[in-house]
Amino acid sequence: MDTSKLPKMLYGGDYNPEQWDSSIWPEDMRMLELAGMNIATVNVFSWAMLQPSEDTYDFDTLDRIMDMLQANGIYACLATSTGAHPAWMAKRYPEILRTDFEGRKHKFGGRHNSCPNSEVYRTYSTRLAAKLAERYQHHPAVLLWHVSNEYGGECYCDQCEIAFRGWLQKKYGTLDKLNEQWNTRFWGHTFYEWDEIVLPSALSEQWSYDKTCFQGISLDFSRFNSDSMLECYKLEYDAIKAYTPHIPVTTNLMGTYKQIDYFKWAKHMDIIAWDNYPSMNTPSSYVAMTHDLMRGLKGGAPFLLMEQTPSQQNWQAYNTLKRPGIMRLWSYQAVAHGSDSVMFFQLRRSVGACEKYHGALIEHVGHEHTRVFRECAQLGAELSAMGTKLLGSRLPSRIAIMFDWENRWAIEYSSGPTVDLKYVDEIHKYYRAFYEGGYQVDIVSFEDDLSAYDIVVAPVMYMVKPGMAARIEAFVSGGGTFVTTFFSGIVNENDIVTLGGYPGELRQLLGIWAEEIDALLPSSTNSMILKDTLGSMHGTYRCNLLCDLIHSEGADVIAEYGEDFYAGMPVITRNKFGSGEAWYVASSPDEPFLQGFADVLCKQHGIAPLPGKQSGVEVTRRVIDSRAYLFVLNHNADAVTIELGTESGTDLITGNTYAGQAVINGRDVLILEQIA
């Protein structure tokens, strides 16, 4: 989807008029116009309305909704409704229902309760998507198709077990190959027939949801589960494209959600869309990282913020209100990281059920005289005034952080070395170091081309997939800087250890051998003593979590452990390789070290931080053609004075011109337009 062709930034959200008497609809349209909104996501959970029985379809209400949107100048993000099947379907075809991790067959209820490998579900969901596409293929309101909603969960039913065996046969070809790659001679688990393979669950291989006796089968089940839901999505995608090949199709992703490989899914999405629901105490750097991850799914292309709450959520333990200015600030944070939309769940609060206390543009009081509505209307006016200036612009970066869902699954299925090792947390530590330094970062997959970058960081690259080592070696040989950490280079793509010493295929590149791995207790730390000054860094820093006991095999030792029986052994190394260098960080350092380290790496490559960065202030830059837009977001409650250095520009929001210094109020934003 080429967002640069949109008439303006998309502003709106989920709208469920079928839950209300139609007499309310005209008032909704008045208030949506008053708030400056131009798009509504409709038909998300309407399958029961659209198909009241097996052979009956009723589109009358949806027809009226679509025509109403068109008459009021509002685009439709038209969903397929397949995230929750009707009750009659569960009654007539109980095989459509999911079985959970503990082997319990579910009854009708909730949502995403459809088995992704149920032929009944696939048949009826695809048929509904096709009927919708056929009916509305020429409707002028349709701007975007939205398949299902927030795919997720797992199913352990007999249908999935049969499908899993077929998936494995396609992957491995023979049982001999499967037995080899799963190391099934351990505990006498050799398989002689395909139908001896059962799903890894509480009834078989897994003693908890994320811990398993056999990493190979559990890792493959995670891949299979993600692929199964992707197949459901693709069936609907293809059905829609048969009628509307020119209209983009998406579904709403969920950031760092663990169970689905979003890089794989992104290949089948016309534009990335995602739902952002941080807590009030979620670090701004973590939210920024997640936006950048979503942007990275399609090579840095703009994405859509499909959902956020305008005020409070309904499902957290403590559903804190967004303080004045927070909604606007977090909306602009999404835009700052590449979103070409700001959308909410929801536009009118539900009157009943579990989301009736989830925030909305139109509260239960039913009018526009609320704080939340005023803030939304202000944002709508600002976005409208910007026109198309930001649309299609990108965030150039010379720094990349590598992220991989399969690597994450494998690490967290591991039976060691520590339960505290969480992949996303380690990614965030390195991301935050660059974020706090004012450096713009891309997040890329294990498959992406690295040639556009000067610095590539791959925290905890436990799994080395085929061809990866050679690609990274080529990147470093060409002058790049590569950084990886403890617990890297350990296994292949099927979680089989690479023999000959850690870090396996990365050993030559890194110039080290890791002999042992020490897991520290949560209360324990070690020290890292720099042997010489590293940029402006010197002295001692703290580290925790894991400590690799490494030996240099040609790498320069930059820092050594200061404590325990391995005091004096290397903890930070740098290995010259071709025209570049490869770093190994053998433990999880404290924040001061990582921020200093990020500065050292950037200065080596002449990468300057963006202007305006200071504590609590976030900076990014979007660029298109000869125009650049410097975003400065003040996450502090109080005003700050920022230094722009030699840069200047005109604020897109106020029209004021700034140079040298600028004062930004608490929770406020500057978007400085700079024309070359």
Residue, then its C-alpha position, 0 to 999 in steps of 0.5 A: m500500500d502506497t500511503s503517499k497516495l492517501p488524501k490525508m493521514l488516516y484518523g479514526g478507529d473501530y466502530n460497531p454501529e450494529q451494537w446500537d439502535s440505528s437512531i443513534w447513528p446520525e449523532d455518531m456521524r456528527m461527532l466523528e466529523l467534529a473530531g476530524m475523523n476520516i476512517a472507521t474499522v467496521n464489521v470486525f465481529s459481525w459474523a453472527m449478524l451476517q450469517p444467522s444460519e448455515d445457508t443464510y446471509d444477511f448484509d442489509t445492516l452492513d449495507r446501511i453502515m457502508d452507505m452511511l460512511q460514504a455519505n459522511g465522507i468516511y473511509a471503511c476499513l472493512a473487516t471480514s468478521t472471522g475472528a469469532h464464529p457464530a454459535w450455530m456453527a459451534k453447535r452443528y460442527p463441534e470440531i471447529l472448537r479449539t482444544d487447549f494446552e491441557g487437553r480440554k475441548h472448549k465450548f462456544g464462547g470468547r473469541h479466536n476459539s476456532c481451530p485454525n486447521s478445521e476445514v469447516y472453519r476454513t471453508y466458511s471463513t473463506r466463503l464469507a470473505a469472498k461474499l464480502a469482497e464480491r458485494y463491496q468490490h465497487h463500494p467507494a467507501v472501501l479503502l482497506w480490507h482487514v482480515s479477522n482480528e488479532y490472530g493468536g492462541e493455539c489449538y491442540c485438537d486431533q485435527c491439528e495433530i494430523a495437520f502437524r504430522g503432514w507439516l513435519q513430513k513436508k519439512y523433513g521428508t523422512l522419519d530418519k531425518l526427523n529423528e536425527q534433528w529432534n535427537t529422539r534417541f534421548w529418552g528413547h523417543t525414536f518414532y517409527e511411524w508418523d502417527e506416533i507423533v503427538l502434539p507437545s502439550a501438558l499431556s506429552e512433552q511440556w511440563s509448562y507452557d514454555k518449558t519442554c522436554f524436547q525443544g525440537i518438537s516444541l519449536d516445530f509446533s510453534r512454527f506450525n501453529s504460526d503457519s496454520m493461522l497464516e494459512c487461514y489468513k492467506l485463504e481470506y486474502d486470496a478470496i478478497k484479492a480475486y474481487t479487489p486486487h487493487i485494494p490493500v489487505t492487512t490484519n492487526l498485529m500485536g507488536t512483540y506478541k510471541q506466538i506468531d512469526y510476524f516477519k513471515w506473515a509480513k510477506h503476505m500483508d500489503i501494509i503492516a497494521w498493529d495495536n498498541y496498548p502499553s501500560m502507563n509505566t511501560p518505558s517510552s523506549y520499549v514502545a518506540m522499539t515496538h513501533d520500529l519492529m513493526r516498521g521493520l517487518k516490511g523493510g522500513a515502509p510506513f505502517l498503520l497504527m490500527e488500535q490504541t485507547p483514547s483513555q483507558q484499557n479494560w483488561q489490565a490489572y490497573n486500568t489507569l486513565k491516560r493523563p491529559g496530553i498522553m494520548r496525543l503524545w503517544s499518537y505522535q510517537a507512532v507517527a514519529h516512528g513511521s505510522d501513517s495513521v492514528m486509530f483507536f479502539q473504540l469510537r463509541r463505548s459498548v453498553g455491555a460485556c467485557e469492553k464496556y469500560h474500555g475507553a472511546l471517543i464517545e463515552h457512555v454519556g453520549h456527547e462531545h463535552t468530555r476531556v477525551f473527546r476534546e483531546c481527540a478533536q484537537l489531534g484530529a484538527e492538527l493531523s488534518a492541517m498537516g495534509t499529506k506532508l508526512l505520508g510515505s516518508r521513511l526513517p533513515s538509519r545506519i544502525a540495525i538490531m536483529f530480531d527473530w521469532e524462531n530464535r526467541w521460541a528456541i531460547e525460551y523453550s530451553s531448559g537452561p541456563t536461566v529462567d530469567l533470560k527473556y529475549v525481548d528484554e535483551i533486545h530492548k536493553y540494546y535498543r534503549a542504549f541507542y534510543e537514549g543516545g538519540y540514534q535512529v535504529d532499524i529492527v531487521s530480521f535474520e534474513d534481511d540484507l545488512s549492506a545498508y548498515d554500518i552497525v548491526v547488533a544481534p543480542v542473544m543470537y542463540m540460533v544460527k540459521p543456514g547461511m547466516a554466518a556467511r552473510i554476517e562475515a561478508f558484512v563485517s569483511g566489507g567494513g561493518t561492525f557486528v555485535t553479539t552477546f552471551f548465549s549466541g551461536i549455540v544451535n542450528e535452526n532445529d535447536i541442535v547444538t553446533l559441536g566444536g565449541y561455542p559460539g559455533e559458526l560464529r567462532q571464527l568471526l568473533g575470534i573467541w571460544a566460550e567454554e562455560i556459561d554461568a547463570l547468576l542468581p537474581s541478586s548477584t552481579n559481576s563486574m566488567i573492568l575495562k583494560d584501557t579507555l574506550g572512547s570516554m569510557h573507563g573503569t568498572y561497570r556491572c553485569n548480571l544474568l549470564c556470564d560466558l567464560i570465554h578465551s580469546e582466539g585472536a580477538d582483542v580483550i577490551a574488558e575482563y571480569g572482576e569477580d568470582f573464580y573467572a576474574g581476569m577472563p575476557v568479558i568484552t572482546r573485539n575481533k578484526f575481520g576483513s575491513g570491519e570488526a566483530w564484538y562479543v559481550a559475554s554478559s548482560p551489562d548495566e545501562p551506563f555501559l551500554q549507553g557508552f558503548a553505543d556512543v563509541l560504536c556510532k562515533q567510530h562510524g561518524i554517526a551523529p545523534l539527532p538534535g534535541k535529545q535529553s532525558g525524557v525527550e525522544v527524537t526521530r527523523r522522517v524523510i521524503d524527497s527533499r523534506a525532512y521532519l525532526f520529531v521531538l517528543n517530551h515525555n516529561a511532565d514539565a517543560v524542557t529546553i532543547e538544543l537544536g545545534t545548527e538545525s532549524g525548522t518550522d513546526l508543522i503543528t503551530g507554524n512557529t519557526y525554531a533555531g538554536q534552542a526550543v522550549i517544549n511543554g510537558r508531554d508536548v511535541l515539535i515536528l520541525e519541517q526542514i527543506a533541503 
